[in-house]
Amino acid sequence: QVQLVESGGGLVHPGGSLRLSCAASRSIFSINIMGWYRQTPGKQRELVAQITSGGITNYADSVKGRFTISRDNAKNTMYLQMNSLKPEDTAVYYCNTGLRVRQGSWGQGTQVTVSS
């Protein structure tokens, strides 16, 4: 089973940008669906964005027009470019595959804090 490691989180001011990376332990070429999720204390984990192996993307309404998901199969890495960040984007962000989500397998995530 593929292992995923998230990175790129940090503290940023409102209106700022961050790029998250998700490094896979093996080729992601054959992985159909990959996605970014986020969770804040006391709330359920929510889907932020998804991307298929063919490059089709899907976004939560709250991030449309601000976040961009992409994947580089040659580097076995998925990204989440986050622009115009808002305090409500503060959360732990996780990357995952569709299969791992169904199996209930999650990584450590990366903390994103948007604050002035």
C-alpha positions as CSV (number, residue, x, y, z in Angstrom):
1,Q,0.0,0.0,0.0
2,V,1.2,3.5,-0.9
3,Q,2.4,5.7,2.0
4,L,1.8,9.4,1.8
5,V,3.6,12.3,3.6
6,E,2.2,15.8,3.7
7,S,4.3,18.9,4.0
8,G,4.3,22.6,3.3
9,G,2.0,23.8,6.1
10,G,2.7,26.8,8.3
11,L,1.5,30.1,9.6
12,V,0.4,32.7,7.0
13,H,-1.4,36.0,7.2
14,P,-4.9,36.3,5.7
15,G,-4.7,36.8,2.0
16,G,-1.4,34.9,1.8
17,S,-0.5,31.7,0.0
18,L,0.9,28.3,0.7
19,R,1.7,25.2,-1.4
20,L,1.2,21.9,0.2
21,S,2.9,18.8,-1.1
22,C,2.0,15.1,-0.8
23,A,4.9,12.7,-1.5
24,A,4.0,9.1,-2.3
25,S,6.2,6.1,-1.5
26,R,5.7,4.7,-5.0
27,S,4.3,5.6,-8.4
28,I,0.9,7.4,-8.3
29,F,0.4,6.9,-12.1
30,S,-2.1,4.2,-11.6
31,I,-3.9,5.8,-8.7
32,N,-7.3,7.0,-10.0
33,I,-8.4,9.4,-7.4
34,M,-6.3,11.5,-5.0
35,G,-7.5,14.3,-2.8
36,W,-6.8,16.8,-0.1
37,Y,-8.9,16.9,3.1
38,R,-8.9,19.1,6.2
39,Q,-10.0,18.8,9.7
40,T,-10.4,21.3,12.6
41,P,-10.9,20.3,16.2
42,G,-14.4,19.1,16.9
43,K,-15.4,18.9,13.3
44,Q,-15.5,16.0,10.8
45,R,-12.8,15.8,8.2
46,E,-13.9,17.4,5.0
47,L,-12.9,17.0,1.3
48,V,-11.2,20.1,0.0
49,A,-10.2,19.0,-3.5
50,Q,-9.9,15.9,-5.7
51,I,-8.0,15.0,-8.8
52,T,-8.3,12.0,-11.1
53,S,-5.5,10.3,-13.0
54,G,-6.8,12.0,-16.1
55,G,-6.6,15.4,-14.4
56,I,-10.2,16.0,-13.7
57,T,-10.6,18.2,-10.6
58,N,-13.3,18.8,-8.1
59,Y,-13.4,21.4,-5.3
60,A,-15.3,22.2,-2.2
61,D,-17.4,25.3,-2.8
62,S,-15.5,27.1,0.0
63,V,-12.2,26.9,-1.8
64,K,-13.3,27.2,-5.5
65,G,-11.3,29.9,-7.2
66,R,-8.7,30.1,-4.5
67,F,-7.2,26.6,-4.3
68,T,-5.7,24.5,-7.1
69,I,-5.0,20.8,-6.9
70,S,-2.4,19.2,-9.2
71,R,-0.4,16.0,-9.5
72,D,3.1,15.3,-11.0
73,N,3.1,11.6,-11.7
74,A,6.8,11.7,-12.6
75,K,7.7,13.0,-9.1
76,N,5.1,10.8,-7.4
77,T,3.7,14.0,-5.8
78,M,0.4,15.8,-5.5
79,Y,0.1,19.5,-4.6
80,L,-2.4,22.0,-3.3
81,Q,-1.8,25.6,-4.1
82,M,-3.7,27.7,-1.7
83,N,-4.2,31.4,-2.5
84,S,-6.2,34.2,-0.8
85,L,-6.1,32.2,2.4
86,K,-8.7,33.0,5.1
87,P,-8.8,32.3,8.8
88,E,-11.5,29.7,8.2
89,D,-8.9,27.7,6.1
90,T,-7.0,27.0,9.3
91,A,-6.9,23.2,9.8
92,V,-4.8,20.1,9.6
93,Y,-4.6,19.2,5.9
94,Y,-4.3,15.6,4.8
95,C,-3.7,14.0,1.4
96,N,-5.1,10.6,0.5
97,T,-6.2,8.2,-2.1
98,G,-9.7,7.0,-2.6
99,L,-8.7,3.5,-1.5
100,R,-7.0,4.6,1.7
101,V,-10.0,6.7,2.6
102,R,-12.2,3.7,2.3
103,Q,-9.8,1.7,4.4
104,G,-9.7,4.5,7.1
105,S,-5.9,5.0,6.7
106,W,-4.6,8.5,7.2
107,G,-1.2,10.1,7.6
108,Q,-0.1,12.8,10.1
109,G,-1.2,15.7,8.0
110,T,0.3,19.2,7.9
111,Q,-1.0,22.2,10.0
112,V,-2.1,25.3,8.2
113,T,-2.8,28.4,10.3
114,V,-4.1,31.6,8.8
115,S,-3.9,34.4,11.3
116,S,-2.9,38.0,11.6
